[in-house]
Amino acid sequence: MNQLVAMPLWRRRGPIVALLFLIVAAVIGYTLFKPPAATYKGPAMHTFAVAVHANDPGDQLPVFSLQEGDSAEILVLSKTPGMLMVHGFDDMPNVTPDHPAKFNLRADKTGRFSLHLHTNDGRQIEVAIIEIRPRN
Ligand SMILES: [Cu+2]
């Protein structure tokens, strides 16, 4: 008599069952212990937009937050003509009521900086705060 026929079904299928068990164990193990999804932590490019308006001391200004190494392009609209400035950064674009400005910034230093408008008639108007945090 054939010995295989005499064996119980689970013994004849032993290698297949073992393989299935290993596959199921691998899937469960991967599901339980898979590493967290990778998150990009490198420099980022940000775009912001703000409208200039005369403000009083104590008024809340918008805060644009960056991390060191990031870049930002800030679209600025103004009814008052003048030159935009952030002390310590190179870009100083002119803005007029007809031509919004794009202020470009590379966050190569950290701290809180004032984006302000030097108006053509000699005033200074605070526009926004740029906050650059150290990269972890
Ligand atoms: Cu200035």
Backbone and ligand atoms as CSV (ligand in chain L), in Angstrom:
chain,resi,resn,atom,element,x,y,z
A,1,MET,N,N,0.840,-1.185,0.000
A,1,MET,CA,C,0.000,0.000,0.000
A,1,MET,C,C,0.878,1.239,0.000
A,2,ASN,N,N,0.435,2.222,-0.721
A,2,ASN,CA,C,1.194,3.471,-0.809
A,2,ASN,C,C,1.237,4.148,0.552
A,3,GLN,N,N,2.461,4.488,0.996
A,3,GLN,CA,C,2.633,5.082,2.315
A,3,GLN,C,C,2.007,6.471,2.399
A,4,LEU,N,N,2.044,7.246,1.271
A,4,LEU,CA,C,1.492,8.610,1.287
A,4,LEU,C,C,-0.002,8.617,1.561
A,5,VAL,N,N,-0.678,7.639,1.000
A,5,VAL,CA,C,-2.131,7.567,1.188
A,5,VAL,C,C,-2.460,7.300,2.645
A,6,ALA,N,N,-1.585,6.548,3.321
A,6,ALA,CA,C,-1.836,6.216,4.714
A,6,ALA,C,C,-1.594,7.395,5.643
A,7,MET,N,N,-0.797,8.401,5.163
A,7,MET,CA,C,-0.486,9.556,6.025
A,7,MET,C,C,-1.696,10.484,6.120
A,8,PRO,N,N,-1.925,11.070,7.279
A,8,PRO,CA,C,-2.996,12.055,7.398
A,8,PRO,C,C,-2.722,13.238,6.466
A,9,LEU,N,N,-3.780,13.932,6.089
A,9,LEU,CA,C,-3.688,15.035,5.135
A,9,LEU,C,C,-2.721,16.117,5.612
A,10,TRP,N,N,-2.797,16.480,6.900
A,10,TRP,CA,C,-1.962,17.572,7.410
A,10,TRP,C,C,-0.484,17.234,7.348
A,11,ARG,N,N,-0.157,15.902,7.377
A,11,ARG,CA,C,1.260,15.518,7.303
A,11,ARG,C,C,1.743,15.562,5.866
A,12,ARG,N,N,0.875,15.171,4.915
A,12,ARG,CA,C,1.275,15.225,3.502
A,12,ARG,C,C,1.469,16.661,3.061
A,13,ARG,N,N,0.684,17.558,3.604
A,13,ARG,CA,C,0.748,18.977,3.210
A,13,ARG,C,C,1.668,19.784,4.122
A,14,GLY,N,N,2.415,19.086,4.969
A,14,GLY,CA,C,3.257,19.757,5.958
A,14,GLY,C,C,4.116,20.879,5.402
A,15,PRO,N,N,4.886,20.653,4.321
A,15,PRO,CA,C,5.743,21.741,3.796
A,15,PRO,C,C,4.934,22.952,3.326
A,16,ILE,N,N,3.773,22.711,2.731
A,16,ILE,CA,C,2.941,23.832,2.257
A,16,ILE,C,C,2.392,24.614,3.441
A,17,VAL,N,N,1.916,23.872,4.456
A,17,VAL,CA,C,1.396,24.536,5.657
A,17,VAL,C,C,2.499,25.345,6.332
A,18,ALA,N,N,3.704,24.762,6.401
A,18,ALA,CA,C,4.817,25.484,7.028
A,18,ALA,C,C,5.146,26.750,6.245
A,19,LEU,N,N,5.131,26.657,4.931
A,19,LEU,CA,C,5.424,27.824,4.095
A,19,LEU,C,C,4.356,28.894,4.287
A,20,LEU,N,N,3.076,28.477,4.287
A,20,LEU,CA,C,1.993,29.435,4.521
A,20,LEU,C,C,2.130,30.081,5.893
A,21,PHE,N,N,2.492,29.282,6.887
A,21,PHE,CA,C,2.680,29.827,8.232
A,21,PHE,C,C,3.780,30.876,8.237
A,22,LEU,N,N,4.878,30.561,7.539
A,22,LEU,CA,C,5.981,31.528,7.491
A,22,LEU,C,C,5.551,32.820,6.789
A,23,ILE,N,N,4.795,32.711,5.714
A,23,ILE,CA,C,4.341,33.907,4.983
A,23,ILE,C,C,3.433,34.748,5.874
A,24,VAL,N,N,2.483,34.079,6.532
A,24,VAL,CA,C,1.565,34.814,7.417
A,24,VAL,C,C,2.351,35.471,8.556
A,25,ALA,N,N,3.302,34.734,9.134
A,25,ALA,CA,C,4.101,35.293,10.226
A,25,ALA,C,C,4.912,36.496,9.735
A,26,ALA,N,N,5.444,36.394,8.505
A,26,ALA,CA,C,6.231,37.507,7.962
A,26,ALA,C,C,5.353,38.732,7.750
A,27,VAL,N,N,4.167,38.532,7.217
A,27,VAL,CA,C,3.254,39.668,6.979
A,27,VAL,C,C,2.862,40.315,8.305
A,28,ILE,N,N,2.514,39.480,9.285
A,28,ILE,CA,C,2.134,40.034,10.597
A,28,ILE,C,C,3.327,40.749,11.226
A,29,GLY,N,N,4.494,40.129,11.143
A,29,GLY,CA,C,5.691,40.747,11.709
A,29,GLY,C,C,6.007,42.070,11.044
A,30,TYR,N,N,5.912,42.116,9.728
A,30,TYR,CA,C,6.185,43.369,9.014
A,30,TYR,C,C,5.180,44.440,9.411
A,31,THR,N,N,3.897,44.037,9.506
A,31,THR,CA,C,2.849,44.992,9.868
A,31,THR,C,C,3.097,45.563,11.261
A,32,LEU,N,N,3.507,44.714,12.184
A,32,LEU,CA,C,3.710,45.172,13.567
A,32,LEU,C,C,4.993,45.972,13.740
A,33,PHE,N,N,6.032,45.613,13.004
A,33,PHE,CA,C,7.342,46.206,13.280
A,33,PHE,C,C,7.911,47.015,12.129
A,34,LYS,N,N,7.089,47.346,11.155
A,34,LYS,CA,C,7.627,48.102,10.019
A,34,LYS,C,C,8.097,49.475,10.492
A,35,PRO,N,N,9.166,49.989,9.908
A,35,PRO,CA,C,9.664,51.298,10.318
A,35,PRO,C,C,8.647,52.377,9.956
A,36,PRO,N,N,8.636,53.489,10.692
A,36,PRO,CA,C,7.697,54.564,10.354
A,36,PRO,C,C,8.007,55.107,8.966
A,37,ALA,N,N,6.961,55.612,8.316
A,37,ALA,CA,C,7.147,56.167,6.984
A,37,ALA,C,C,8.172,57.294,7.047
A,38,ALA,N,N,9.046,57.315,6.081
A,38,ALA,CA,C,10.083,58.348,6.048
A,38,ALA,C,C,9.430,59.704,5.807
A,39,THR,N,N,9.886,60.703,6.549
A,39,THR,CA,C,9.382,62.056,6.330
A,39,THR,C,C,10.548,62.921,5.887
A,40,TYR,N,N,10.262,63.759,4.919
A,40,TYR,CA,C,11.297,64.640,4.382
A,40,TYR,C,C,11.573,65.756,5.371
A,41,LYS,N,N,12.813,65.923,5.767
A,41,LYS,CA,C,13.155,66.958,6.735
A,41,LYS,C,C,14.186,67.925,6.173
A,42,GLY,N,N,14.373,67.908,4.891
A,42,GLY,CA,C,15.335,68.818,4.283
A,42,GLY,C,C,14.725,70.181,4.051
A,43,PRO,N,N,15.516,71.071,3.461
A,43,PRO,CA,C,15.020,72.426,3.204
A,43,PRO,C,C,13.760,72.420,2.347
A,44,ALA,N,N,12.890,73.380,2.648
A,44,ALA,CA,C,11.627,73.486,1.922
A,44,ALA,C,C,11.515,74.865,1.288
A,45,MET,N,N,10.674,74.960,0.257
A,45,MET,CA,C,10.381,76.245,-0.382
A,45,MET,C,C,8.983,76.664,0.051
A,46,HIS,N,N,8.865,77.865,0.593
A,46,HIS,CA,C,7.577,78.359,1.081
A,46,HIS,C,C,7.133,79.536,0.232
A,47,THR,N,N,5.844,79.697,0.086
A,47,THR,CA,C,5.300,80.896,-0.538
A,47,THR,C,C,4.284,81.505,0.423
A,48,PHE,N,N,4.369,82.813,0.569
A,48,PHE,CA,C,3.461,83.550,1.443
A,48,PHE,C,C,2.953,84.757,0.659
A,49,ALA,N,N,1.872,85.321,1.139
A,49,ALA,CA,C,1.345,86.555,0.553
A,49,ALA,C,C,0.840,87.441,1.681
A,50,VAL,N,N,1.049,88.732,1.511
A,50,VAL,CA,C,0.631,89.672,2.551
A,50,VAL,C,C,0.331,91.019,1.889
A,51,ALA,N,N,-0.613,91.743,2.471
A,51,ALA,CA,C,-0.928,93.091,2.002
A,51,ALA,C,C,-0.459,94.096,3.046
A,52,VAL,N,N,0.193,95.142,2.579
A,52,VAL,CA,C,0.690,96.184,3.486
A,52,VAL,C,C,-0.479,97.065,3.894
A,53,HIS,N,N,-0.561,97.364,5.176
A,53,HIS,CA,C,-1.515,98.367,5.634
A,53,HIS,C,C,-0.899,99.076,6.826
A,54,ALA,N,N,-1.211,100.360,6.945
A,54,ALA,CA,C,-0.688,101.122,8.074
A,54,ALA,C,C,-1.145,100.442,9.347
A,55,ASN,N,N,-0.231,100.284,10.291
A,55,ASN,CA,C,-0.600,99.597,11.525
A,55,ASN,C,C,-0.157,100.402,12.728
A,56,ASP,N,N,-0.803,100.127,13.817
A,56,ASP,CA,C,-0.487,100.795,15.081
A,56,ASP,C,C,0.399,99.879,15.912
A,57,PRO,N,N,1.176,100.479,16.822
A,57,PRO,CA,C,1.967,99.630,17.725
A,57,PRO,C,C,1.047,98.659,18.461
A,58,GLY,N,N,1.467,97.436,18.552
A,58,GLY,CA,C,0.648,96.426,19.231
A,58,GLY,C,C,-0.232,95.634,18.284
A,59,ASP,N,N,-0.368,96.112,17.038
A,59,ASP,CA,C,-1.141,95.335,16.071
A,59,ASP,C,C,-0.459,93.992,15.833
A,60,GLN,N,N,-1.271,92.976,15.619
A,60,GLN,CA,C,-0.735,91.651,15.293
A,60,GLN,C,C,-0.276,91.635,13.842
A,61,LEU,N,N,0.950,91.262,13.639
A,61,LEU,CA,C,1.448,91.111,12.274
A,61,LEU,C,C,1.438,89.632,11.922
A,62,PRO,N,N,1.295,89.316,10.634
A,62,PRO,CA,C,1.408,87.903,10.265
A,62,PRO,C,C,2.824,87.401,10.551
A,63,VAL,N,N,2.902,86.152,10.959
A,63,VAL,CA,C,4.205,85.527,11.233
A,63,VAL,C,C,4.421,84.431,10.199
A,64,PHE,N,N,5.504,84.532,9.455
A,64,PHE,CA,C,5.855,83.516,8.466
A,64,PHE,C,C,6.981,82.677,9.056
A,65,SER,N,N,6.702,81.406,9.286
A,65,SER,CA,C,7.662,80.531,9.954
A,65,SER,C,C,8.433,79.683,8.955
A,66,LEU,N,N,9.736,79.665,9.155
A,66,LEU,CA,C,10.637,78.890,8.307
A,66,LEU,C,C,11.591,78.114,9.206
A,67,GLN,N,N,12.264,77.176,8.599
A,67,GLN,CA,C,13.381,76.524,9.268
A,67,GLN,C,C,14.648,76.899,8.533
A,68,GLU,N,N,15.717,76.928,9.293
A,68,GLU,CA,C,17.026,77.266,8.745
A,68,GLU,C,C,17.274,76.421,7.489
A,69,GLY,N,N,17.695,77.074,6.423
A,69,GLY,CA,C,17.965,76.384,5.164
A,69,GLY,C,C,16.804,76.447,4.192
A,70,ASP,N,N,15.607,76.799,4.672
A,70,ASP,CA,C,14.446,76.911,3.792
A,70,ASP,C,C,14.586,78.152,2.905
A,71,SER,N,N,13.743,78.210,1.915
A,71,SER,CA,C,13.641,79.398,1.072
A,71,SER,C,C,12.194,79.866,1.117
A,72,ALA,N,N,12.020,81.164,0.866
A,72,ALA,CA,C,10.663,81.702,0.857
A,72,ALA,C,C,10.531,82.748,-0.232
A,73,GLU,N,N,9.349,82.753,-0.820
A,73,GLU,CA,C,8.973,83.806,-1.751
A,73,GLU,C,C,7.722,84.439,-1.161
A,74,ILE,N,N,7.811,85.739,-0.875
A,74,ILE,CA,C,6.701,86.436,-0.212
A,74,ILE,C,C,6.132,87.455,-1.186
A,75,LEU,N,N,4.901,87.241,-1.570
A,75,LEU,CA,C,4.216,88.190,-2.454
A,75,LEU,C,C,3.653,89.313,-1.596
A,76,VAL,N,N,4.008,90.545,-1.937
A,76,VAL,CA,C,3.591,91.696,-1.133
A,76,VAL,C,C,2.809,92.666,-2.015
A,77,LEU,N,N,1.596,92.980,-1.561
A,77,LEU,CA,C,0.773,93.985,-2.232
A,77,LEU,C,C,0.741,95.222,-1.360
A,78,SER,N,N,0.810,96.403,-2.012
A,78,SER,CA,C,0.820,97.629,-1.222
A,78,SER,C,C,0.185,98.771,-2.005
A,79,LYS,N,N,-0.659,99.554,-1.335
A,79,LYS,CA,C,-1.201,100.762,-1.948
A,79,LYS,C,C,-0.199,101.908,-1.826
A,80,THR,N,N,0.801,101.714,-0.978
A,80,THR,CA,C,1.822,102.730,-0.751
A,80,THR,C,C,3.113,102.284,-1.422
A,81,PRO,N,N,3.677,103.121,-2.300
A,81,PRO,CA,C,4.917,102.705,-2.965
A,81,PRO,C,C,6.113,102.804,-2.024
A,82,GLY,N,N,7.086,101.929,-2.248
A,82,GLY,CA,C,8.288,101.963,-1.424
A,82,GLY,C,C,9.167,100.756,-1.702
A,83,MET,N,N,10.085,100.537,-0.761
A,83,MET,CA,C,11.038,99.440,-0.901
A,83,MET,C,C,10.900,98.503,0.294
A,84,LEU,N,N,10.783,97.215,0.003
A,84,LEU,CA,C,10.673,96.206,1.062
A,84,LEU,C,C,12.058,95.814,1.555
A,85,MET,N,N,12.118,95.458,2.819
A,85,MET,CA,C,13.427,95.164,3.388
A,85,MET,C,C,13.286,94.229,4.580
A,86,VAL,N,N,14.250,93.349,4.724
A,86,VAL,CA,C,14.458,92.592,5.958
A,86,VAL,C,C,15.928,92.771,6.266
A,87,HIS,N,N,16.235,93.496,7.314
A,87,HIS,CA,C,17.646,93.753,7.625
A,87,HIS,C,C,18.392,92.439,7.816
A,88,GLY,N,N,19.534,92.322,7.174
A,88,GLY,CA,C,20.333,91.107,7.250
A,88,GLY,C,C,20.151,90.205,6.041
A,89,PHE,N,N,19.203,90.570,5.173
A,89,PHE,CA,C,18.978,89.782,3.956
A,89,PHE,C,C,19.105,90.712,2.753
A,90,ASP,N,N,19.483,90.165,1.638
A,90,ASP,CA,C,19.895,90.981,0.495
A,90,ASP,C,C,18.748,91.577,-0.311
A,91,ASP,N,N,17.648,90.865,-0.441
A,91,ASP,CA,C,16.616,91.307,-1.379
A,91,ASP,C,C,15.952,92.610,-0.892
A,92,MET,N,N,15.766,93.574,-1.792
A,92,MET,CA,C,15.110,94.842,-1.456
A,92,MET,C,C,14.237,95.271,-2.637
A,93,PRO,N,N,13.178,94.527,-2.895
A,93,PRO,CA,C,12.365,94.840,-4.072
A,93,PRO,C,C,11.478,96.074,-3.857
A,94,ASN,N,N,11.237,96.774,-4.933
A,94,ASN,CA,C,10.309,97.902,-4.900
A,94,ASN,C,C,8.894,97.386,-5.093
A,95,VAL,N,N,7.958,98.087,-4.478
A,95,VAL,CA,C,6.548,97.739,-4.624
A,95,VAL,C,C,5.776,99.023,-4.924
A,96,THR,N,N,4.806,98.910,-5.799
A,96,THR,CA,C,3.911,100.034,-6.099
A,96,THR,C,C,2.490,99.489,-6.110
A,97,PRO,N,N,1.515,100.400,-6.101
A,97,PRO,CA,C,0.128,99.898,-6.145
A,97,PRO,C,C,-0.148,99.052,-7.390
A,98,ASP,N,N,0.546,99.363,-8.465
A,98,ASP,CA,C,0.322,98.618,-9.712
A,98,ASP,C,C,1.180,97.362,-9.843
A,99,HIS,N,N,2.248,97.291,-9.068
A,99,HIS,CA,C,3.179,96.169,-9.207
A,99,HIS,C,C,3.498,95.542,-7.852
A,100,PRO,N,N,2.813,94.455,-7.515
A,100,PRO,CA,C,3.183,93.725,-6.295
A,100,PRO,C,C,4.641,93.291,-6.368
A,101,ALA,N,N,5.236,93.094,-5.220
A,101,ALA,CA,C,6.638,92.676,-5.178
A,101,ALA,C,C,6.738,91.229,-4.733
A,102,LYS,N,N,7.807,90.601,-5.149
A,102,LYS,CA,C,8.142,89.269,-4.631
A,102,LYS,C,C,9.432,89.413,-3.839
A,103,PHE,N,N,9.319,89.201,-2.553
A,103,PHE,CA,C,10.500,89.248,-1.695
A,103,PHE,C,C,11.027,87.826,-1.570
A,104,ASN,N,N,12.272,87.623,-1.997
A,104,ASN,CA,C,12.877,86.292,-1.942
A,104,ASN,C,C,13.875,86.222,-0.806
A,105,LEU,N,N,13.815,85.133,-0.101
A,105,LEU,CA,C,14.653,84.995,1.090
A,105,LEU,C,C,15.172,83.568,1.196
A,106,ARG,N,N,16.443,83.451,1.504
A,106,ARG,CA,C,17.008,82.144,1.855
A,106,ARG,C,C,17.351,82.211,3.331
A,107,ALA,N,N,16.794,81.294,4.106
A,107,ALA,CA,C,16.911,81.342,5.569
A,107,ALA,C,C,18.283,80.822,6.001
A,108,ASP,N,N,19.289,81.668,5.842
A,108,ASP,CA,C,20.651,81.249,6.193
A,108,ASP,C,C,21.061,81.731,7.581
A,109,LYS,N,N,20.129,82.333,8.311
A,109,LYS,CA,C,20.361,82.696,9.711
A,109,LYS,C,C,19.061,82.483,10.470
A,110,THR,N,N,19.170,82.393,11.783
A,110,THR,CA,C,17.976,82.129,12.589
A,110,THR,C,C,17.598,83.355,13.415
A,111,GLY,N,N,16.329,83.401,13.794
A,111,GLY,CA,C,15.837,84.502,14.620
A,111,GLY,C,C,14.500,85.000,14.107
A,112,ARG,N,N,14.080,86.134,14.662
A,112,ARG,CA,C,12.830,86.787,14.221
A,112,ARG,C,C,13.212,88.085,13.537
A,113,PHE,N,N,12.683,88.274,12.355
A,113,PHE,CA,C,13.073,89.413,11.532
A,113,PHE,C,C,11.827,90.157,11.082
A,114,SER,N,N,11.992,91.454,10.919
A,114,SER,CA,C,10.881,92.305,10.494
A,114,SER,C,C,10.948,92.511,8.986
A,115,LEU,N,N,9.872,92.123,8.325
A,115,LEU,CA,C,9.700,92.511,6.920
A,115,LEU,C,C,8.961,93.837,6.957
A,116,HIS,N,N,9.578,94.880,6.431
A,116,HIS,CA,C,8.972,96.198,6.521
A,116,HIS,C,C,9.109,96.941,5.205
A,117,LEU,N,N,8.316,97.985,5.105
A,117,LEU,CA,C,8.292,98.810,3.897
A,117,LEU,C,C,8.848,100.182,4.238
A,118,HIS,N,N,9.875,100.586,3.520
A,118,HIS,CA,C,10.347,101.967,3.584
A,118,HIS,C,C,9.586,102.697,2.476
A,119,THR,N,N,8.671,103.553,2.884
A,119,THR,CA,C,7.833,104.210,1.886
A,119,THR,C,C,8.619,105.321,1.190
A,120,ASN,N,N,8.160,105.674,0.016
A,120,ASN,CA,C,8.846,106.723,-0.745
A,120,ASN,C,C,8.752,108.086,-0.055
A,121,ASP,N,N,7.789,108.235,0.849
A,121,ASP,CA,C,7.677,109.513,1.579
A,121,ASP,C,C,8.328,109.449,2.964
A,122,GLY,N,N,9.184,108.457,3.184
A,122,GLY,CA,C,10.022,108.450,4.378
A,122,GLY,C,C,9.469,107.739,5.599
A,123,ARG,N,N,8.353,107.062,5.490
A,123,ARG,CA,C,7.813,106.329,6.636
A,123,ARG,C,C,8.304,104.884,6.607
A,124,GLN,N,N,8.089,104.209,7.721
A,124,GLN,CA,C,8.380,102.773,7.775
A,124,GLN,C,C,7.134,102.057,8.261
A,125,ILE,N,N,6.694,101.065,7.517
A,125,ILE,CA,C,5.497,100.296,7.880
A,125,ILE,C,C,5.905,98.838,8.059
A,126,GLU,N,N,5.582,98.291,9.242
A,126,GLU,CA,C,5.841,96.871,9.486
A,126,GLU,C,C,4.854,96.036,8.680
A,127,VAL,N,N,5.355,95.008,8.045
A,127,VAL,CA,C,4.511,94.203,7.144
A,127,VAL,C,C,4.272,92.800,7.720
A,128,ALA,N,N,5.329,92.161,8.188
A,128,ALA,CA,C,5.208,90.788,8.710
A,128,ALA,C,C,6.449,90.468,9.534
A,129,ILE,N,N,6.324,89.417,10.306
A,129,ILE,CA,C,7.461,88.870,11.057
A,129,ILE,C,C,7.892,87.584,10.362
A,130,ILE,N,N,9.186,87.469,10.147
A,130,ILE,CA,C,9.729,86.223,9.584
A,130,ILE,C,C,10.488,85.521,10.712
A,131,GLU,N,N,10.026,84.334,11.019
A,131,GLU,CA,C,10.587,83.569,12.123
A,131,GLU,C,C,11.345,82.382,11.533
A,132,ILE,N,N,12.642,82.341,11.798
A,132,ILE,CA,C,13.482,81.258,11.251
A,132,ILE,C,C,14.037,80.456,12.429
A,133,ARG,N,N,13.569,79.217,12.516
A,133,ARG,CA,C,13.983,78.334,13.605
A,133,ARG,C,C,15.160,77.461,13.178
A,134,PRO,N,N,16.042,77.135,14.115
A,134,PRO,CA,C,17.157,76.248,13.765
A,134,PRO,C,C,16.644,74.887,13.314
A,135,ARG,N,N,17.314,74.319,12.350
A,135,ARG,CA,C,16.934,72.978,11.883
A,135,ARG,C,C,17.443,71.953,12.898
A,136,ASN,N,N,16.597,71.025,13.273
A,136,ASN,CA,C,16.988,70.020,14.263
A,136,ASN,C,C,17.926,69.001,13.669
L,1,CU,CU,CU,14.883,98.794,6.756
